[in-house]
């Protein structure tokens, strides 16, 4: 029995390391209509590598031309609700404006690049232009918890046409499910041995 605990611990550590690569965390963005009727589609991802956050989005068939896009944070509960804008306002610099289809791919160092941030979000999270770490940590925690989302706003839908909450990429969910299954099997085996021996 004493050998089971180290094996279980080693397996758990291995699965955690495999599910979240040390070099990057990635969240898929699956956009859905934001309470409006739209044929619009969009997809993409957010990826954190070290201190750099990359946003990659492609969109098509929006109801009208784009106006702004940004990251909102932090909702009270995962995957529901509204939150203030965390990234720069009114929009990401360089996000395509006035188009119904397009793409955007940008990377920022969220720990050193003050131009990424909304000043209100910085102040609300105890951060300053000289120390962005509290805001960056708050955003990363929200991304990990599904409490942040990316919006695309249009002329027809100025309150937002498409919204995507952050969700781990599918491989992460598969690895976590496999890990839970393996740990459950080990626990059942251990319980069976204890019952048979006791």
mmCIF file of the C-alpha atoms, coordinates in Angstrom:
data_MODEL
# 
_entry.id   MODEL 
# 
loop_
_atom_site.group_PDB 
_atom_site.id 
_atom_site.type_symbol 
_atom_site.label_atom_id 
_atom_site.label_alt_id 
_atom_site.label_comp_id 
_atom_site.label_asym_id 
_atom_site.label_entity_id 
_atom_site.label_seq_id 
_atom_site.pdbx_PDB_ins_code 
_atom_site.Cartn_x 
_atom_site.Cartn_y 
_atom_site.Cartn_z 
_atom_site.occupancy 
_atom_site.B_iso_or_equiv 
_atom_site.pdbx_formal_charge 
_atom_site.auth_seq_id 
_atom_site.auth_comp_id 
_atom_site.auth_asym_id 
_atom_site.auth_atom_id 
_atom_site.pdbx_PDB_model_num 
ATOM 1   C CA . UNK A 1 1   ? 0.000   0.000  0.000   1.00 0.00 ? 1   UNK A CA 1 
ATOM 2   C CA . UNK A 1 2   ? 2.811   2.426  0.753   1.00 0.00 ? 2   UNK A CA 1 
ATOM 3   C CA . UNK A 1 3   ? 3.923   2.279  -2.891  1.00 0.00 ? 3   UNK A CA 1 
ATOM 4   C CA . UNK A 1 4   ? 0.514   3.413  -4.186  1.00 0.00 ? 4   UNK A CA 1 
ATOM 5   C CA . UNK A 1 5   ? 0.743   6.933  -2.751  1.00 0.00 ? 5   UNK A CA 1 
ATOM 6   C CA . UNK A 1 6   ? 4.006   7.840  -4.516  1.00 0.00 ? 6   UNK A CA 1 
ATOM 7   C CA . UNK A 1 7   ? 2.704   6.383  -7.785  1.00 0.00 ? 7   UNK A CA 1 
ATOM 8   C CA . UNK A 1 8   ? -0.539  8.346  -7.470  1.00 0.00 ? 8   UNK A CA 1 
ATOM 9   C CA . UNK A 1 9   ? 1.337   11.539 -6.646  1.00 0.00 ? 9   UNK A CA 1 
ATOM 10  C CA . UNK A 1 10  ? 3.767   11.048 -9.527  1.00 0.00 ? 10  UNK A CA 1 
ATOM 11  C CA . UNK A 1 11  ? 0.911   10.352 -11.943 1.00 0.00 ? 11  UNK A CA 1 
ATOM 12  C CA . UNK A 1 12  ? -0.990  13.443 -10.798 1.00 0.00 ? 12  UNK A CA 1 
ATOM 13  C CA . UNK A 1 13  ? 2.087   15.665 -11.236 1.00 0.00 ? 13  UNK A CA 1 
ATOM 14  C CA . UNK A 1 14  ? 2.754   14.185 -14.688 1.00 0.00 ? 14  UNK A CA 1 
ATOM 15  C CA . UNK A 1 15  ? -0.834  14.751 -15.805 1.00 0.00 ? 15  UNK A CA 1 
ATOM 16  C CA . UNK A 1 16  ? -0.863  18.331 -14.534 1.00 0.00 ? 16  UNK A CA 1 
ATOM 17  C CA . UNK A 1 17  ? 2.391   19.073 -16.343 1.00 0.00 ? 17  UNK A CA 1 
ATOM 18  C CA . UNK A 1 18  ? 1.065   17.496 -19.554 1.00 0.00 ? 18  UNK A CA 1 
ATOM 19  C CA . UNK A 1 19  ? -2.251  19.355 -19.450 1.00 0.00 ? 19  UNK A CA 1 
ATOM 20  C CA . UNK A 1 20  ? -0.711  22.823 -19.122 1.00 0.00 ? 20  UNK A CA 1 
ATOM 21  C CA . UNK A 1 21  ? 2.594   23.072 -20.996 1.00 0.00 ? 21  UNK A CA 1 
ATOM 22  C CA . UNK A 1 22  ? 5.245   24.965 -19.047 1.00 0.00 ? 22  UNK A CA 1 
ATOM 23  C CA . UNK A 1 23  ? 5.910   27.236 -22.017 1.00 0.00 ? 23  UNK A CA 1 
ATOM 24  C CA . UNK A 1 24  ? 2.334   28.249 -22.849 1.00 0.00 ? 24  UNK A CA 1 
ATOM 25  C CA . UNK A 1 25  ? -1.302  28.270 -21.852 1.00 0.00 ? 25  UNK A CA 1 
ATOM 26  C CA . UNK A 1 26  ? -3.860  28.379 -24.634 1.00 0.00 ? 26  UNK A CA 1 
ATOM 27  C CA . UNK A 1 27  ? -7.578  29.136 -24.564 1.00 0.00 ? 27  UNK A CA 1 
ATOM 28  C CA . UNK A 1 28  ? -9.800  28.478 -27.551 1.00 0.00 ? 28  UNK A CA 1 
ATOM 29  C CA . UNK A 1 29  ? -12.302 31.177 -28.459 1.00 0.00 ? 29  UNK A CA 1 
ATOM 30  C CA . UNK A 1 30  ? -15.629 29.929 -29.792 1.00 0.00 ? 30  UNK A CA 1 
ATOM 31  C CA . UNK A 1 31  ? -17.732 32.998 -30.540 1.00 0.00 ? 31  UNK A CA 1 
ATOM 32  C CA . UNK A 1 32  ? -21.491 32.995 -30.075 1.00 0.00 ? 32  UNK A CA 1 
ATOM 33  C CA . UNK A 1 33  ? -24.087 35.689 -30.789 1.00 0.00 ? 33  UNK A CA 1 
ATOM 34  C CA . UNK A 1 34  ? -24.342 38.121 -27.909 1.00 0.00 ? 34  UNK A CA 1 
ATOM 35  C CA . UNK A 1 35  ? -28.118 38.017 -27.537 1.00 0.00 ? 35  UNK A CA 1 
ATOM 36  C CA . UNK A 1 36  ? -28.591 39.280 -31.091 1.00 0.00 ? 36  UNK A CA 1 
ATOM 37  C CA . UNK A 1 37  ? -29.569 37.753 -34.408 1.00 0.00 ? 37  UNK A CA 1 
ATOM 38  C CA . UNK A 1 38  ? -26.504 37.408 -36.595 1.00 0.00 ? 38  UNK A CA 1 
ATOM 39  C CA . UNK A 1 39  ? -25.133 35.139 -39.313 1.00 0.00 ? 39  UNK A CA 1 
ATOM 40  C CA . UNK A 1 40  ? -21.686 36.162 -38.087 1.00 0.00 ? 40  UNK A CA 1 
ATOM 41  C CA . UNK A 1 41  ? -19.048 33.587 -37.239 1.00 0.00 ? 41  UNK A CA 1 
ATOM 42  C CA . UNK A 1 42  ? -15.691 33.946 -35.539 1.00 0.00 ? 42  UNK A CA 1 
ATOM 43  C CA . UNK A 1 43  ? -13.075 31.741 -33.950 1.00 0.00 ? 43  UNK A CA 1 
ATOM 44  C CA . UNK A 1 44  ? -9.588  32.057 -32.591 1.00 0.00 ? 44  UNK A CA 1 
ATOM 45  C CA . UNK A 1 45  ? -7.478  31.699 -29.491 1.00 0.00 ? 45  UNK A CA 1 
ATOM 46  C CA . UNK A 1 46  ? -5.672  33.490 -26.707 1.00 0.00 ? 46  UNK A CA 1 
ATOM 47  C CA . UNK A 1 47  ? -2.244  32.145 -25.801 1.00 0.00 ? 47  UNK A CA 1 
ATOM 48  C CA . UNK A 1 48  ? -0.032  33.134 -22.897 1.00 0.00 ? 48  UNK A CA 1 
ATOM 49  C CA . UNK A 1 49  ? 3.662   32.396 -23.350 1.00 0.00 ? 49  UNK A CA 1 
ATOM 50  C CA . UNK A 1 50  ? 5.690   33.699 -20.443 1.00 0.00 ? 50  UNK A CA 1 
ATOM 51  C CA . UNK A 1 51  ? 4.485   37.277 -20.087 1.00 0.00 ? 51  UNK A CA 1 
ATOM 52  C CA . UNK A 1 52  ? 3.209   37.621 -23.652 1.00 0.00 ? 52  UNK A CA 1 
ATOM 53  C CA . UNK A 1 53  ? -0.478  37.300 -24.511 1.00 0.00 ? 53  UNK A CA 1 
ATOM 54  C CA . UNK A 1 54  ? -1.374  36.593 -28.135 1.00 0.00 ? 54  UNK A CA 1 
ATOM 55  C CA . UNK A 1 55  ? -4.862  37.135 -29.527 1.00 0.00 ? 55  UNK A CA 1 
ATOM 56  C CA . UNK A 1 56  ? -5.695  35.528 -32.864 1.00 0.00 ? 56  UNK A CA 1 
ATOM 57  C CA . UNK A 1 57  ? -9.220  36.012 -34.267 1.00 0.00 ? 57  UNK A CA 1 
ATOM 58  C CA . UNK A 1 58  ? -10.864 35.499 -37.656 1.00 0.00 ? 58  UNK A CA 1 
ATOM 59  C CA . UNK A 1 59  ? -14.447 36.587 -38.305 1.00 0.00 ? 59  UNK A CA 1 
ATOM 60  C CA . UNK A 1 60  ? -16.901 36.608 -41.206 1.00 0.00 ? 60  UNK A CA 1 
ATOM 61  C CA . UNK A 1 61  ? -20.473 37.495 -42.219 1.00 0.00 ? 61  UNK A CA 1 
ATOM 62  C CA . UNK A 1 62  ? -21.133 40.038 -39.480 1.00 0.00 ? 62  UNK A CA 1 
ATOM 63  C CA . UNK A 1 63  ? -24.365 42.040 -39.752 1.00 0.00 ? 63  UNK A CA 1 
ATOM 64  C CA . UNK A 1 64  ? -22.444 45.249 -40.464 1.00 0.00 ? 64  UNK A CA 1 
ATOM 65  C CA . UNK A 1 65  ? -18.999 46.773 -40.201 1.00 0.00 ? 65  UNK A CA 1 
ATOM 66  C CA . UNK A 1 66  ? -16.935 46.260 -37.051 1.00 0.00 ? 66  UNK A CA 1 
ATOM 67  C CA . UNK A 1 67  ? -16.501 49.136 -34.622 1.00 0.00 ? 67  UNK A CA 1 
ATOM 68  C CA . UNK A 1 68  ? -14.434 47.907 -31.669 1.00 0.00 ? 68  UNK A CA 1 
ATOM 69  C CA . UNK A 1 69  ? -13.111 44.746 -30.054 1.00 0.00 ? 69  UNK A CA 1 
ATOM 70  C CA . UNK A 1 70  ? -11.584 44.099 -26.638 1.00 0.00 ? 70  UNK A CA 1 
ATOM 71  C CA . UNK A 1 71  ? -11.251 41.711 -23.683 1.00 0.00 ? 71  UNK A CA 1 
ATOM 72  C CA . UNK A 1 72  ? -13.723 41.982 -20.797 1.00 0.00 ? 72  UNK A CA 1 
ATOM 73  C CA . UNK A 1 73  ? -12.871 40.844 -17.276 1.00 0.00 ? 73  UNK A CA 1 
ATOM 74  C CA . UNK A 1 74  ? -13.835 39.577 -14.741 1.00 0.00 ? 74  UNK A CA 1 
ATOM 75  C CA . UNK A 1 75  ? -17.328 38.052 -14.530 1.00 0.00 ? 75  UNK A CA 1 
ATOM 76  C CA . UNK A 1 76  ? -18.650 36.913 -11.151 1.00 0.00 ? 76  UNK A CA 1 
ATOM 77  C CA . UNK A 1 77  ? -19.230 33.374 -12.457 1.00 0.00 ? 77  UNK A CA 1 
ATOM 78  C CA . UNK A 1 78  ? -17.556 31.383 -15.232 1.00 0.00 ? 78  UNK A CA 1 
ATOM 79  C CA . UNK A 1 79  ? -19.043 31.627 -18.728 1.00 0.00 ? 79  UNK A CA 1 
ATOM 80  C CA . UNK A 1 80  ? -21.906 33.982 -17.792 1.00 0.00 ? 80  UNK A CA 1 
ATOM 81  C CA . UNK A 1 81  ? -22.507 37.635 -17.048 1.00 0.00 ? 81  UNK A CA 1 
ATOM 82  C CA . UNK A 1 82  ? -20.964 40.911 -18.061 1.00 0.00 ? 82  UNK A CA 1 
ATOM 83  C CA . UNK A 1 83  ? -17.762 42.602 -17.004 1.00 0.00 ? 83  UNK A CA 1 
ATOM 84  C CA . UNK A 1 84  ? -15.909 45.826 -17.686 1.00 0.00 ? 84  UNK A CA 1 
ATOM 85  C CA . UNK A 1 85  ? -13.284 46.174 -20.377 1.00 0.00 ? 85  UNK A CA 1 
ATOM 86  C CA . UNK A 1 86  ? -9.818  45.046 -19.280 1.00 0.00 ? 86  UNK A CA 1 
ATOM 87  C CA . UNK A 1 87  ? -7.890  45.803 -22.457 1.00 0.00 ? 87  UNK A CA 1 
ATOM 88  C CA . UNK A 1 88  ? -7.364  49.199 -24.023 1.00 0.00 ? 88  UNK A CA 1 
ATOM 89  C CA . UNK A 1 89  ? -10.426 51.243 -24.907 1.00 0.00 ? 89  UNK A CA 1 
ATOM 90  C CA . UNK A 1 90  ? -12.121 51.812 -27.149 1.00 0.00 ? 90  UNK A CA 1 
ATOM 91  C CA . UNK A 1 91  ? -10.480 48.947 -29.080 1.00 0.00 ? 91  UNK A CA 1 
ATOM 92  C CA . UNK A 1 92  ? -7.320  46.996 -29.800 1.00 0.00 ? 92  UNK A CA 1 
ATOM 93  C CA . UNK A 1 93  ? -4.997  49.131 -31.896 1.00 0.00 ? 93  UNK A CA 1 
ATOM 94  C CA . UNK A 1 94  ? -5.007  47.755 -35.425 1.00 0.00 ? 94  UNK A CA 1 
ATOM 95  C CA . UNK A 1 95  ? -8.234  45.778 -35.110 1.00 0.00 ? 95  UNK A CA 1 
ATOM 96  C CA . UNK A 1 96  ? -9.968  45.990 -38.518 1.00 0.00 ? 96  UNK A CA 1 
ATOM 97  C CA . UNK A 1 97  ? -12.767 48.560 -38.410 1.00 0.00 ? 97  UNK A CA 1 
ATOM 98  C CA . UNK A 1 98  ? -15.732 48.950 -40.775 1.00 0.00 ? 98  UNK A CA 1 
ATOM 99  C CA . UNK A 1 99  ? -15.515 45.425 -42.223 1.00 0.00 ? 99  UNK A CA 1 
ATOM 100 C CA . UNK A 1 100 ? -17.844 42.414 -42.034 1.00 0.00 ? 100 UNK A CA 1 
ATOM 101 C CA . UNK A 1 101 ? -15.026 39.858 -42.413 1.00 0.00 ? 101 UNK A CA 1 
ATOM 102 C CA . UNK A 1 102 ? -11.408 39.975 -41.386 1.00 0.00 ? 102 UNK A CA 1 
ATOM 103 C CA . UNK A 1 103 ? -8.746  38.800 -38.989 1.00 0.00 ? 103 UNK A CA 1 
ATOM 104 C CA . UNK A 1 104 ? -6.544  40.091 -36.201 1.00 0.00 ? 104 UNK A CA 1 
ATOM 105 C CA . UNK A 1 105 ? -3.338  38.652 -34.734 1.00 0.00 ? 105 UNK A CA 1 
ATOM 106 C CA . UNK A 1 106 ? -1.456  40.607 -32.085 1.00 0.00 ? 106 UNK A CA 1 
ATOM 107 C CA . UNK A 1 107 ? 0.874   39.878 -29.166 1.00 0.00 ? 107 UNK A CA 1 
ATOM 108 C CA . UNK A 1 108 ? 1.464   42.073 -26.093 1.00 0.00 ? 108 UNK A CA 1 
ATOM 109 C CA . UNK A 1 109 ? 3.640   41.771 -23.017 1.00 0.00 ? 109 UNK A CA 1 
ATOM 110 C CA . UNK A 1 110 ? 0.835   42.231 -20.499 1.00 0.00 ? 110 UNK A CA 1 
ATOM 111 C CA . UNK A 1 111 ? 3.313   42.683 -17.638 1.00 0.00 ? 111 UNK A CA 1 
ATOM 112 C CA . UNK A 1 112 ? 5.202   45.592 -19.238 1.00 0.00 ? 112 UNK A CA 1 
ATOM 113 C CA . UNK A 1 113 ? 3.061   47.068 -22.050 1.00 0.00 ? 113 UNK A CA 1 
ATOM 114 C CA . UNK A 1 114 ? 0.739   49.667 -20.519 1.00 0.00 ? 114 UNK A CA 1 
ATOM 115 C CA . UNK A 1 115 ? -0.865  50.309 -23.939 1.00 0.00 ? 115 UNK A CA 1 
ATOM 116 C CA . UNK A 1 116 ? -2.628  46.925 -23.679 1.00 0.00 ? 116 UNK A CA 1 
ATOM 117 C CA . UNK A 1 117 ? -4.638  47.981 -20.616 1.00 0.00 ? 117 UNK A CA 1 
ATOM 118 C CA . UNK A 1 118 ? -7.746  49.970 -19.784 1.00 0.00 ? 118 UNK A CA 1 
ATOM 119 C CA . UNK A 1 119 ? -6.721  52.448 -17.065 1.00 0.00 ? 119 UNK A CA 1 
ATOM 120 C CA . UNK A 1 120 ? -9.912  51.703 -15.111 1.00 0.00 ? 120 UNK A CA 1 
ATOM 121 C CA . UNK A 1 121 ? -9.062  47.982 -14.974 1.00 0.00 ? 121 UNK A CA 1 
ATOM 122 C CA . UNK A 1 122 ? -5.533  48.810 -13.794 1.00 0.00 ? 122 UNK A CA 1 
ATOM 123 C CA . UNK A 1 123 ? -6.841  51.016 -10.978 1.00 0.00 ? 123 UNK A CA 1 
ATOM 124 C CA . UNK A 1 124 ? -9.531  48.507 -9.954  1.00 0.00 ? 124 UNK A CA 1 
ATOM 125 C CA . UNK A 1 125 ? -6.874  45.816 -9.584  1.00 0.00 ? 125 UNK A CA 1 
ATOM 126 C CA . UNK A 1 126 ? -4.272  47.844 -7.693  1.00 0.00 ? 126 UNK A CA 1 
ATOM 127 C CA . UNK A 1 127 ? -1.976  48.185 -10.691 1.00 0.00 ? 127 UNK A CA 1 
ATOM 128 C CA . UNK A 1 128 ? -0.189  51.247 -12.038 1.00 0.00 ? 128 UNK A CA 1 
ATOM 129 C CA . UNK A 1 129 ? 1.630   52.078 -15.253 1.00 0.00 ? 129 UNK A CA 1 
ATOM 130 C CA . UNK A 1 130 ? 4.845   51.275 -13.372 1.00 0.00 ? 130 UNK A CA 1 
ATOM 131 C CA . UNK A 1 131 ? 3.538   47.968 -11.953 1.00 0.00 ? 131 UNK A CA 1 
ATOM 132 C CA . UNK A 1 132 ? 1.155   46.062 -14.225 1.00 0.00 ? 132 UNK A CA 1 
ATOM 133 C CA . UNK A 1 133 ? 1.617   42.734 -12.407 1.00 0.00 ? 133 UNK A CA 1 
ATOM 134 C CA . UNK A 1 134 ? -1.588  42.854 -10.280 1.00 0.00 ? 134 UNK A CA 1 
ATOM 135 C CA . UNK A 1 135 ? -3.729  43.491 -13.361 1.00 0.00 ? 135 UNK A CA 1 
ATOM 136 C CA . UNK A 1 136 ? -1.900  40.867 -15.431 1.00 0.00 ? 136 UNK A CA 1 
ATOM 137 C CA . UNK A 1 137 ? -2.313  38.285 -12.659 1.00 0.00 ? 137 UNK A CA 1 
ATOM 138 C CA . UNK A 1 138 ? -6.033  39.122 -12.340 1.00 0.00 ? 138 UNK A CA 1 
ATOM 139 C CA . UNK A 1 139 ? -6.569  38.721 -16.084 1.00 0.00 ? 139 UNK A CA 1 
ATOM 140 C CA . UNK A 1 140 ? -4.628  35.454 -16.304 1.00 0.00 ? 140 UNK A CA 1 
ATOM 141 C CA . UNK A 1 141 ? -6.578  34.026 -13.359 1.00 0.00 ? 141 UNK A CA 1 
ATOM 142 C CA . UNK A 1 142 ? -9.848  35.024 -15.041 1.00 0.00 ? 142 UNK A CA 1 
ATOM 143 C CA . UNK A 1 143 ? -8.766  33.516 -18.364 1.00 0.00 ? 143 UNK A CA 1 
ATOM 144 C CA . UNK A 1 144 ? -7.990  30.254 -16.577 1.00 0.00 ? 144 UNK A CA 1 
ATOM 145 C CA . UNK A 1 145 ? -11.370 30.283 -14.816 1.00 0.00 ? 145 UNK A CA 1 
ATOM 146 C CA . UNK A 1 146 ? -13.564 31.165 -17.825 1.00 0.00 ? 146 UNK A CA 1 
ATOM 147 C CA . UNK A 1 147 ? -14.336 34.575 -16.324 1.00 0.00 ? 147 UNK A CA 1 
ATOM 148 C CA . UNK A 1 148 ? -13.014 36.683 -19.210 1.00 0.00 ? 148 UNK A CA 1 
ATOM 149 C CA . UNK A 1 149 ? -14.315 37.069 -22.741 1.00 0.00 ? 149 UNK A CA 1 
ATOM 150 C CA . UNK A 1 150 ? -13.491 38.668 -26.077 1.00 0.00 ? 150 UNK A CA 1 
ATOM 151 C CA . UNK A 1 151 ? -16.124 40.843 -27.775 1.00 0.00 ? 151 UNK A CA 1 
ATOM 152 C CA . UNK A 1 152 ? -16.567 41.978 -31.353 1.00 0.00 ? 152 UNK A CA 1 
ATOM 153 C CA . UNK A 1 153 ? -18.878 44.996 -31.708 1.00 0.00 ? 153 UNK A CA 1 
ATOM 154 C CA . UNK A 1 154 ? -20.507 46.176 -34.930 1.00 0.00 ? 154 UNK A CA 1 
ATOM 155 C CA . UNK A 1 155 ? -22.426 49.186 -36.211 1.00 0.00 ? 155 UNK A CA 1 
ATOM 156 C CA . UNK A 1 156 ? -25.696 47.230 -36.052 1.00 0.00 ? 156 UNK A CA 1 
ATOM 157 C CA . UNK A 1 157 ? -24.883 45.796 -32.621 1.00 0.00 ? 157 UNK A CA 1 
ATOM 158 C CA . UNK A 1 158 ? -22.858 48.433 -30.743 1.00 0.00 ? 158 UNK A CA 1 
ATOM 159 C CA . UNK A 1 159 ? -23.307 46.546 -27.454 1.00 0.00 ? 159 UNK A CA 1 
ATOM 160 C CA . UNK A 1 160 ? -21.587 43.514 -28.959 1.00 0.00 ? 160 UNK A CA 1 
ATOM 161 C CA . UNK A 1 161 ? -22.389 41.096 -31.769 1.00 0.00 ? 161 UNK A CA 1 
ATOM 162 C CA . UNK A 1 162 ? -20.159 38.134 -30.938 1.00 0.00 ? 162 UNK A CA 1 
ATOM 163 C CA . UNK A 1 163 ? -18.694 36.999 -27.613 1.00 0.00 ? 163 UNK A CA 1 
ATOM 164 C CA . UNK A 1 164 ? -16.271 34.217 -26.718 1.00 0.00 ? 164 UNK A CA 1 
ATOM 165 C CA . UNK A 1 165 ? -15.400 33.109 -23.207 1.00 0.00 ? 165 UNK A CA 1 
ATOM 166 C CA . UNK A 1 166 ? -12.021 31.501 -22.719 1.00 0.00 ? 166 UNK A CA 1 
ATOM 167 C CA . UNK A 1 167 ? -11.985 27.704 -22.557 1.00 0.00 ? 167 UNK A CA 1 
ATOM 168 C CA . UNK A 1 168 ? -8.981  25.389 -22.413 1.00 0.00 ? 168 UNK A CA 1 
ATOM 169 C CA . UNK A 1 169 ? -8.058  23.796 -25.711 1.00 0.00 ? 169 UNK A CA 1 
ATOM 170 C CA . UNK A 1 170 ? -9.638  20.339 -26.260 1.00 0.00 ? 170 UNK A CA 1 
ATOM 171 C CA . UNK A 1 171 ? -6.395  18.440 -25.642 1.00 0.00 ? 171 UNK A CA 1 
ATOM 172 C CA . UNK A 1 172 ? -6.273  19.888 -22.124 1.00 0.00 ? 172 UNK A CA 1 
ATOM 173 C CA . UNK A 1 173 ? -9.789  18.646 -21.325 1.00 0.00 ? 173 UNK A CA 1 
ATOM 174 C CA . UNK A 1 174 ? -8.964  15.210 -22.753 1.00 0.00 ? 174 UNK A CA 1 
ATOM 175 C CA . UNK A 1 175 ? -5.796  14.939 -20.687 1.00 0.00 ? 175 UNK A CA 1 
ATOM 176 C CA . UNK A 1 176 ? -7.593  16.035 -17.537 1.00 0.00 ? 176 UNK A CA 1 
ATOM 177 C CA . UNK A 1 177 ? -10.407 13.517 -18.113 1.00 0.00 ? 177 UNK A CA 1 
ATOM 178 C CA . UNK A 1 178 ? -7.869  10.741 -18.715 1.00 0.00 ? 178 UNK A CA 1 
ATOM 179 C CA . UNK A 1 179 ? -5.982  11.706 -15.565 1.00 0.00 ? 179 UNK A CA 1 
ATOM 180 C CA . UNK A 1 180 ? -9.127  11.668 -13.443 1.00 0.00 ? 180 UNK A CA 1 
ATOM 181 C CA . UNK A 1 181 ? -10.044 8.242  -14.858 1.00 0.00 ? 181 UNK A CA 1 
ATOM 182 C CA . UNK A 1 182 ? -6.594  6.807  -14.123 1.00 0.00 ? 182 UNK A CA 1 
ATOM 183 C CA . UNK A 1 183 ? -6.591  8.198  -10.594 1.00 0.00 ? 183 UNK A CA 1 
ATOM 184 C CA . UNK A 1 184 ? -10.079 6.752  -10.028 1.00 0.00 ? 184 UNK A CA 1 
ATOM 185 C CA . UNK A 1 185 ? -8.925  3.321  -11.214 1.00 0.00 ? 185 UNK A CA 1 
ATOM 186 C CA . UNK A 1 186 ? -5.948  3.438  -8.851  1.00 0.00 ? 186 UNK A CA 1 
ATOM 187 C CA . UNK A 1 187 ? -8.213  4.420  -5.963  1.00 0.00 ? 187 UNK A CA 1 
ATOM 188 C CA . UNK A 1 188 ? -10.642 1.559  -6.743  1.00 0.00 ? 188 UNK A CA 1 
ATOM 189 C CA . UNK A 1 189 ? -7.779  -0.940 -6.957  1.00 0.00 ? 189 UNK A CA 1 
ATOM 190 C CA . UNK A 1 190 ? -6.412  0.295  -3.666  1.00 0.00 ? 190 UNK A CA 1 
ATOM 191 C CA . UNK A 1 191 ? -9.834  0.039  -1.997  1.00 0.00 ? 191 UNK A CA 1 
ATOM 192 C CA . UNK A 1 192 ? -10.272 -3.497 -3.371  1.00 0.00 ? 192 UNK A CA 1 
ATOM 193 C CA . UNK A 1 193 ? -6.919  -4.594 -1.976  1.00 0.00 ? 193 UNK A CA 1 
ATOM 194 C CA . UNK A 1 194 ? -7.695  -3.070 1.418   1.00 0.00 ? 194 UNK A CA 1 
ATOM 195 C CA . UNK A 1 195 ? -11.050 -4.905 1.538   1.00 0.00 ? 195 UNK A CA 1 
ATOM 196 C CA . UNK A 1 196 ? -9.527  -8.227 0.423   1.00 0.00 ? 196 UNK A CA 1 
ATOM 197 C CA . UNK A 1 197 ? -6.661  -7.968 2.895   1.00 0.00 ? 197 UNK A CA 1 
ATOM 198 C CA . UNK A 1 198 ? -8.718  -6.635 5.799   1.00 0.00 ? 198 UNK A CA 1 
# 
